[in-house]
Amino acid sequence: SEKLFNLMGTQEIKDKLLSNSSLAAERGVFGIPTFFINDEMYFGKNTLLEIFKDS
């Protein structure tokens, strides 16, 4: 919606995106989708089924 579109341009959102991107790089994220459960990293939509099976 228009409200969401307007929020994307705010400095607060830009700062959060930069912070999250830096944190992801520090944790070894190399693409999307990437999921962390505790400290274990899962990558790719195919791993979603594995995550649910293991939980």
C-alpha positions as CSV (number, residue, x, y, z in Angstrom):
1,S,0.0,0.0,0.0
2,E,1.0,3.6,-0.2
3,K,1.8,3.8,3.6
4,L,4.2,0.9,3.2
5,F,5.8,2.4,0.2
6,N,6.3,5.7,2.0
7,L,7.9,4.0,5.0
8,M,10.5,2.3,2.8
9,G,12.1,5.6,2.1
10,T,12.5,6.7,5.7
11,Q,16.0,6.9,7.3
12,E,14.9,4.5,10.1
13,I,14.0,1.8,7.6
14,K,17.2,2.3,5.6
15,D,19.3,2.1,8.8
16,K,17.6,-1.1,9.8
17,L,18.2,-2.6,6.4
18,L,21.9,-1.8,6.6
19,S,22.1,-3.2,10.1
20,N,20.4,-6.4,9.2
21,S,22.5,-6.8,6.0
22,S,25.7,-6.3,8.0
23,L,24.6,-8.9,10.6
24,A,23.7,-11.4,7.9
25,A,27.1,-11.0,6.3
26,E,28.8,-11.5,9.6
27,R,26.8,-14.7,10.1
28,G,27.8,-16.0,6.7
29,V,24.6,-15.5,4.8
30,F,25.2,-15.7,1.1
31,G,21.8,-15.7,-0.4
32,I,18.1,-16.0,0.2
33,P,16.2,-17.6,1.7
34,T,18.5,-18.2,4.7
35,F,17.1,-19.3,8.1
36,F,18.9,-19.6,11.4
37,I,17.6,-21.9,14.2
38,N,19.8,-21.3,17.2
39,D,23.2,-21.1,15.5
40,E,22.5,-23.5,12.7
41,M,22.1,-22.0,9.2
42,Y,19.7,-23.4,6.6
43,F,19.7,-22.1,3.0
44,G,17.1,-22.5,0.3
45,K,13.4,-23.3,0.2
46,N,14.0,-27.0,0.0
47,T,15.5,-26.9,3.6
48,L,12.2,-25.6,5.0
49,L,10.9,-29.2,5.0
50,E,14.0,-30.4,6.8
51,I,13.6,-27.7,9.4
52,F,10.0,-28.8,10.1
53,K,11.0,-32.5,10.2
54,D,13.7,-31.8,12.7
55,S,11.6,-29.8,15.1
